């Protein structure tokens, strides 16, 4: 394995990654990664107005497609490079995929992560054999330290996306999808640095030049979108899709994308949350925010995908359980099945009881009650009570609110941002 070449043009980049490279990668990694299922979702198809096929890459051993590219790169190492070991900068799925397969092959793997990396991610990487070095406050600082260690220790750097060998491994996802469902009209693929979509677009366009390839980025991190469109756009914020929250797109991958990808769509945080929730409720499968980006794009652009046969990659399932719980509860709130009602009352005996009677009459379950007498702008004899409650649906909740208002209560639902 040699250092990543610099590509002066898109033509050079396209020549560095071909369908033959991806087929060779597929043969190389066969049996060492999971050939994940490709399944049609009847319910999601009905919701989206198109035929949805899901590729369950969240069922890989490390719960992400990143194993494919990492393993393909490892299998290109010379014996001397294997003995010295490899290094990468990553706080995500690449670190686990590289560590797992490096450990399996007897190749020492060092992963540099920012000191701000959550402990669970450090532990997950170490549990599959990686040696974690914490350095810097940001990913950029960790990356620079990894490149410094590469030179000092004679290690081989394995980039998480901007490398033809890595992209060839990721392209095997599209090979499998089109082997299983060759008549797909469209592939919808998340974009972070661009390794996955570069490999997938290369494979898909070689097998079917008329197939549409659509990339998806979070609205908060539109780095590749802005680069391809030639726009200046801010990147930053707390996105649910942290796996594709990349501020600087790859140089190699951006050249492939500019030539082969038909469109890039941006999705809002609410669409990502809804899609994570839908996949769990309907398909009974856990995906991280990046893994739900494809579905979010389809649901946000129904007119574009109407009637098409669409392949979506559920690229990863590594989501913090507390975050997942928050996403599910917020989705229930948006559906009107959970609510917090702020009700103004007079501070007198029986006032709260009368309100409770309305909840009982409408069969709305009360979860929690907060009384506020002191920190309020109301007169001294007034009080505010916040009632968290659970309803069957929004219609049932609206009926309760109307009933309370008809009886003279001032009711303000506390809305999500």
C-alpha positions as CSV (number, residue, x, y, z in Angstrom):
1,X,0.0,0.0,0.0
2,X,1.5,3.3,-1.1
3,X,0.7,6.9,-0.1
4,X,-2.5,8.4,-1.5
5,X,-1.7,10.0,-4.9
6,X,-2.7,13.6,-5.7
7,X,-5.3,13.8,-8.5
8,X,-4.9,16.8,-10.8
9,X,-8.2,16.2,-12.5
10,X,-11.5,14.4,-12.3
11,X,-10.3,12.1,-15.1
12,X,-7.3,11.0,-13.0
13,X,-9.6,10.4,-10.1
14,X,-12.1,8.4,-12.2
15,X,-9.2,6.3,-13.5
16,X,-8.1,5.6,-9.9
17,X,-11.4,4.1,-8.9
18,X,-13.2,1.8,-11.4
19,X,-15.8,-0.9,-11.3
20,X,-12.9,-3.4,-11.6
21,X,-11.4,-2.0,-8.4
22,X,-14.7,-2.4,-6.6
23,X,-15.2,-6.0,-7.9
24,X,-11.7,-6.8,-6.8
25,X,-12.4,-5.3,-3.4
26,X,-15.6,-7.4,-3.2
27,X,-13.7,-10.6,-3.8
28,X,-11.0,-9.6,-1.4
29,X,-13.3,-8.9,1.6
30,X,-15.8,-11.6,0.9
31,X,-16.5,-13.7,3.9
32,X,-14.9,-11.2,6.3
33,X,-17.8,-8.7,6.3
34,X,-21.5,-9.4,6.5
35,X,-23.4,-9.5,3.2
36,X,-26.2,-7.5,4.6
37,X,-29.8,-8.0,3.5
38,X,-31.6,-5.8,1.0
39,X,-35.3,-5.7,1.8
40,X,-38.4,-3.9,0.5
41,X,-40.4,-1.9,3.1
42,X,-44.0,-2.0,2.2
43,X,-45.1,0.4,4.9
44,X,-42.3,3.0,4.2
45,X,-43.1,2.7,0.5
46,X,-46.8,3.5,1.2
47,X,-45.8,6.5,3.3
48,X,-43.2,7.8,0.8
49,X,-45.1,7.3,-2.4
50,X,-42.3,5.3,-4.0
51,X,-40.8,1.8,-3.7
52,X,-38.4,1.8,-0.9
53,X,-35.6,-0.9,-0.7
54,X,-33.4,-0.8,2.4
55,X,-29.7,-2.0,2.6
56,X,-29.1,-2.9,6.3
57,X,-25.5,-2.0,6.7
58,X,-26.2,-1.4,10.4
59,X,-26.1,-5.2,10.7
60,X,-22.3,-5.3,10.2
61,X,-20.3,-6.5,13.2
62,X,-19.3,-2.9,14.1
63,X,-22.8,-1.7,13.0
64,X,-21.5,0.3,10.0
65,X,-20.4,-0.1,6.4
66,X,-17.0,1.5,7.2
67,X,-15.6,-2.0,7.8
68,X,-15.6,-2.6,4.0
69,X,-13.2,0.2,3.1
70,X,-11.0,-0.3,6.1
71,X,-10.6,-4.0,5.4
72,X,-9.8,-3.4,1.7
73,X,-7.1,-0.9,2.7
74,X,-5.6,-3.3,5.3
75,X,-5.4,-6.1,2.7
76,X,-3.3,-3.9,0.5
77,X,-0.6,-3.5,3.1
78,X,2.9,-4.9,2.4
79,X,4.3,-7.3,5.0
80,X,6.5,-4.5,6.4
81,X,3.6,-2.1,6.7
82,X,1.6,-4.8,8.5
83,X,4.4,-5.2,11.0
84,X,4.7,-1.5,11.7
85,X,0.9,-0.9,11.9
86,X,-1.6,1.6,10.7
87,X,-2.9,4.9,12.1
88,X,-6.1,6.9,11.6
89,X,-7.9,9.9,13.0
90,X,-11.5,9.2,13.8
91,X,-14.0,9.3,16.6
92,X,-16.6,7.4,14.6
93,X,-17.3,4.2,12.7
94,X,-14.0,4.2,10.8
95,X,-12.1,3.7,14.1
96,X,-14.1,0.6,15.0
97,X,-14.0,-0.9,11.6
98,X,-10.2,-0.4,11.2
99,X,-9.5,-1.6,14.8
100,X,-11.7,-4.7,14.5
101,X,-10.2,-5.9,11.2
102,X,-6.7,-4.8,12.1
103,X,-6.9,-6.9,15.3
104,X,-8.3,-9.8,13.4
105,X,-5.4,-9.7,10.9
106,X,-2.7,-9.1,13.4
107,X,-2.0,-5.5,12.3
108,X,-1.5,-3.0,15.1
109,X,-4.0,-0.1,14.9
110,X,-3.6,3.3,16.5
111,X,-6.6,5.7,16.5
112,X,-6.1,9.3,17.4
113,X,-9.3,11.0,18.8
114,X,-9.9,14.4,20.2
115,X,-9.9,14.6,24.0
116,X,-13.5,15.7,23.8
117,X,-14.6,12.3,22.4
118,X,-17.3,10.6,24.5
119,X,-15.9,7.8,26.7
120,X,-18.2,5.3,25.2
121,X,-16.6,5.8,21.7
122,X,-13.1,5.3,23.2
123,X,-14.2,2.2,25.0
124,X,-15.9,0.7,21.8
125,X,-12.8,1.2,19.8
126,X,-10.5,-0.3,22.4
127,X,-12.9,-3.2,22.8
128,X,-12.3,-4.3,19.2
129,X,-8.5,-4.0,19.5
130,X,-7.6,-0.4,18.7
131,X,-5.0,1.6,20.6
132,X,-6.6,5.0,21.3
133,X,-4.5,8.2,21.6
134,X,-6.4,11.2,22.9
135,X,-4.9,14.5,21.5
136,X,-6.3,17.9,20.7
137,X,-9.6,19.6,21.3
138,X,-11.0,19.2,17.8
139,X,-10.9,16.6,15.0
140,X,-8.5,18.8,13.0
141,X,-6.0,18.8,15.9
142,X,-6.4,15.0,16.3
143,X,-5.9,14.6,12.5
144,X,-2.7,16.7,12.5
145,X,-1.3,14.7,15.4
146,X,-2.1,11.4,13.6
147,X,-0.2,12.6,10.5
148,X,2.7,13.6,12.8
149,X,2.8,10.1,14.4
150,X,2.6,8.5,11.0
151,X,5.9,10.1,10.0
152,X,7.6,9.7,13.4
153,X,6.7,6.0,13.8
154,X,6.7,4.9,10.2
155,X,3.0,3.9,10.3
156,X,0.6,3.8,7.4
157,X,-2.2,6.3,7.5
158,X,-5.7,5.0,6.5
159,X,-7.9,7.9,5.6
160,X,-11.6,7.4,6.6
161,X,-12.8,8.5,3.1
162,X,-10.4,10.3,0.8
163,X,-8.6,7.2,-0.5
164,X,-9.4,5.1,-3.6
165,X,-8.8,1.9,-1.7
166,X,-11.2,2.9,1.0
167,X,-13.8,4.1,-1.5
168,X,-13.5,0.9,-3.5
169,X,-14.4,-1.1,-0.4
170,X,-17.4,1.1,0.2
171,X,-18.5,0.7,-3.4
172,X,-19.2,-3.0,-2.7
173,X,-22.4,-1.8,-1.0
174,X,-23.8,-0.8,-4.4
175,X,-22.6,-4.0,-6.0
176,X,-24.7,-6.0,-3.6
177,X,-27.7,-3.7,-3.8
178,X,-27.8,-4.0,-7.6
179,X,-27.1,-7.7,-7.6
180,X,-30.2,-8.1,-5.3
181,X,-32.4,-5.5,-7.1
182,X,-31.0,-4.7,-10.5
183,X,-34.0,-2.7,-11.6
184,X,-33.5,0.1,-9.0
185,X,-34.1,3.6,-10.5
186,X,-32.2,5.5,-7.9
187,X,-29.7,5.2,-5.0
188,X,-29.9,7.6,-2.1
189,X,-26.7,7.8,-0.1
190,X,-25.5,9.9,2.9
191,X,-22.4,12.0,2.3
192,X,-19.9,13.0,4.9
193,X,-16.4,13.1,3.4
194,X,-17.7,11.3,0.3
195,X,-16.1,7.8,0.4
196,X,-19.3,5.8,0.4
197,X,-21.1,7.7,-2.4
198,X,-17.9,7.8,-4.5
199,X,-17.6,4.0,-4.5
200,X,-21.3,3.5,-4.8
201,X,-21.7,5.9,-7.7
202,X,-18.7,4.4,-9.5
203,X,-20.2,0.9,-9.3
204,X,-23.8,2.0,-10.0
205,X,-23.0,4.1,-13.1
206,X,-20.8,1.4,-14.5
207,X,-23.6,-1.2,-14.1
208,X,-26.4,1.0,-15.2
209,X,-25.5,4.4,-16.7
210,X,-29.1,5.7,-16.4
211,X,-29.4,5.0,-12.7
212,X,-29.8,8.2,-10.6
213,X,-27.4,8.7,-7.7
214,X,-28.5,11.2,-5.1
215,X,-26.4,12.3,-2.1
216,X,-27.7,13.6,1.2
217,X,-26.1,15.9,3.8
218,X,-27.4,17.4,7.0
219,X,-28.5,21.1,6.6
220,X,-26.0,22.0,9.4
221,X,-23.0,20.4,7.6
222,X,-23.5,21.1,3.8
223,X,-19.7,20.9,3.0
224,X,-19.8,18.7,-0.1
225,X,-23.1,20.4,-1.3
226,X,-21.4,23.8,-1.0
227,X,-18.2,22.6,-2.7
228,X,-20.0,21.1,-5.7
229,X,-22.4,24.0,-6.1
230,X,-19.6,26.6,-5.6
231,X,-21.4,28.2,-2.7
232,X,-20.2,29.7,0.6
233,X,-22.1,28.0,3.4
234,X,-21.5,27.7,7.1
235,X,-20.9,24.3,8.6
236,X,-21.5,23.6,12.3
237,X,-24.0,22.8,15.0
238,X,-25.3,19.9,16.9
239,X,-26.6,17.6,14.2
240,X,-28.1,14.2,14.9
241,X,-26.2,13.0,11.8
242,X,-22.8,13.2,13.4
243,X,-21.4,10.5,11.2
244,X,-21.7,12.8,8.2
245,X,-20.8,16.0,10.0
246,X,-17.7,16.8,8.0
247,X,-16.5,20.3,7.5
248,X,-13.9,19.6,4.8
249,X,-14.9,17.2,2.0
250,X,-12.3,15.0,0.4
251,X,-10.3,16.2,-2.5
252,X,-10.4,12.8,-4.3
253,X,-14.0,12.1,-3.4
254,X,-15.3,15.5,-4.5
255,X,-13.9,15.0,-8.0
256,X,-15.7,11.6,-8.3
257,X,-18.9,13.2,-6.9
258,X,-18.8,16.1,-9.3
259,X,-18.7,13.7,-12.3
260,X,-21.0,10.9,-11.2
261,X,-23.5,12.1,-8.6
262,X,-26.7,13.6,-10.1
263,X,-27.8,15.7,-7.1
264,X,-27.2,16.4,-3.5
265,X,-30.0,17.2,-1.1
266,X,-29.9,18.8,2.3
267,X,-32.2,17.6,5.2
268,X,-33.3,19.3,8.3
269,X,-32.8,17.9,11.8
270,X,-36.5,17.3,12.3
271,X,-36.6,15.1,9.2
272,X,-33.6,13.1,10.5
273,X,-35.3,12.6,13.9
274,X,-38.5,11.5,12.2
275,X,-36.7,9.0,10.0
276,X,-34.7,7.5,12.9
277,X,-38.1,7.0,14.7
278,X,-39.9,5.6,11.7
279,X,-37.2,3.0,11.0
280,X,-37.3,1.8,14.6
281,X,-41.1,1.8,14.7
282,X,-41.8,0.3,11.3
283,X,-38.7,-1.8,10.5
284,X,-37.7,-2.5,14.1
285,X,-34.1,-1.5,13.2
286,X,-31.8,1.0,15.0
287,X,-30.0,3.5,12.9
288,X,-27.9,6.5,13.8
289,X,-28.7,9.9,12.3
290,X,-26.5,9.5,9.3
291,X,-28.1,6.1,8.6
292,X,-31.5,7.7,8.4
293,X,-30.4,10.5,6.1
294,X,-31.5,8.7,2.9
295,X,-35.0,8.2,4.2
296,X,-35.1,11.8,5.4
297,X,-34.3,13.0,1.9
298,X,-37.0,10.9,0.3
299,X,-39.7,12.0,2.8
300,X,-38.6,15.6,2.4
301,X,-38.8,15.5,-1.4
302,X,-41.7,13.3,-2.3
303,X,-42.3,14.8,-5.7
304,X,-38.7,14.0,-6.8
305,X,-39.0,10.3,-5.9
306,X,-42.6,9.6,-6.6
307,X,-43.2,6.3,-8.3
308,X,-39.5,5.4,-8.4
309,X,-37.8,2.3,-7.2
310,X,-35.4,3.7,-4.6
311,X,-32.4,2.0,-2.8
312,X,-31.5,3.5,0.6
313,X,-28.4,2.6,2.6
314,X,-28.9,2.4,6.4
315,X,-25.2,3.1,6.7
316,X,-24.8,2.8,10.5
317,X,-26.5,1.9,13.7
318,X,-24.2,3.4,16.4
319,X,-26.4,5.8,18.3
320,X,-26.2,6.6,22.0
321,X,-29.2,5.0,23.8
322,X,-30.1,8.1,25.7
323,X,-30.0,10.2,22.5
324,X,-32.2,7.6,20.8
325,X,-34.7,7.8,23.7
326,X,-34.8,11.6,23.3
327,X,-35.4,11.3,19.5
328,X,-38.3,8.8,20.1
329,X,-39.9,11.0,22.7
330,X,-39.6,14.1,20.6
331,X,-41.2,12.4,17.7
332,X,-44.1,11.3,20.0
333,X,-44.5,15.0,21.0
334,X,-44.6,16.1,17.3
335,X,-47.3,13.5,16.7
336,X,-49.4,14.9,19.6
337,X,-49.1,11.7,21.5
338,X,-47.0,13.4,24.2
339,X,-47.6,16.9,25.3
340,X,-46.9,19.5,28.0
341,X,-49.9,21.8,28.6
342,X,-49.3,25.0,30.6
343,X,-52.5,25.9,32.3
344,X,-53.2,29.1,34.3
345,X,-55.3,28.5,37.5
346,X,-56.5,30.3,40.5
347,X,-54.8,29.2,43.7
348,X,-57.7,27.9,45.6
349,X,-58.8,24.4,46.9
350,X,-60.2,22.1,44.2
351,X,-58.8,24.1,41.3
352,X,-56.4,21.4,40.2
353,X,-59.0,18.7,40.8
354,X,-61.4,20.3,38.4
355,X,-58.7,20.2,35.7
356,X,-57.8,16.6,36.4
357,X,-61.5,15.7,35.9
358,X,-61.3,17.0,32.3
359,X,-58.2,14.8,31.7
360,X,-60.1,11.8,33.0
361,X,-63.2,12.6,30.9
362,X,-61.1,12.6,27.7
363,X,-59.0,9.5,28.8
364,X,-55.7,11.4,28.5
365,X,-53.1,10.0,30.8
366,X,-51.2,12.4,33.1
367,X,-47.5,11.6,33.4
368,X,-46.2,14.5,35.6
369,X,-47.4,17.8,37.1
370,X,-45.4,20.9,37.9
371,X,-46.9,23.7,40.1
372,X,-45.4,27.2,39.9
373,X,-46.5,29.8,42.4
374,X,-43.4,32.0,43.0
375,X,-41.5,32.6,39.7
376,X,-44.4,33.9,37.7
377,X,-45.7,37.2,36.5
378,X,-49.2,36.3,37.6
379,X,-50.9,37.9,40.6
380,X,-50.1,36.4,44.0
381,X,-53.3,34.4,44.0
382,X,-52.6,32.9,40.5
383,X,-50.5,29.9,39.6
384,X,-49.2,28.1,36.6
385,X,-49.3,24.3,36.3
386,X,-47.5,22.4,33.6
387,X,-49.0,19.0,33.0
388,X,-47.1,16.4,30.9
389,X,-49.6,14.0,29.4
390,X,-50.0,11.1,27.0
391,X,-52.8,10.9,24.4
392,X,-53.8,8.4,21.7
393,X,-53.3,10.9,19.0
394,X,-53.4,14.7,18.2
395,X,-57.2,14.7,17.8
396,X,-57.7,13.4,21.3
397,X,-55.3,16.0,22.7
398,X,-57.0,18.8,20.7
399,X,-60.4,17.8,22.1
400,X,-59.0,18.0,25.7
401,X,-57.5,21.5,25.1
402,X,-60.8,22.7,23.6
403,X,-62.7,21.4,26.5
404,X,-60.4,23.2,29.0
405,X,-60.7,26.4,27.1
406,X,-64.4,26.2,26.9
407,X,-64.4,26.1,30.7
408,X,-62.5,29.3,30.8
409,X,-58.9,28.0,31.3
410,X,-56.0,29.5,29.5
411,X,-54.1,26.6,27.9
412,X,-50.7,27.0,26.2
413,X,-49.1,23.9,24.7
414,X,-45.3,24.0,25.2
415,X,-44.0,23.4,21.7
416,X,-40.7,21.8,20.6
417,X,-38.2,24.0,18.9
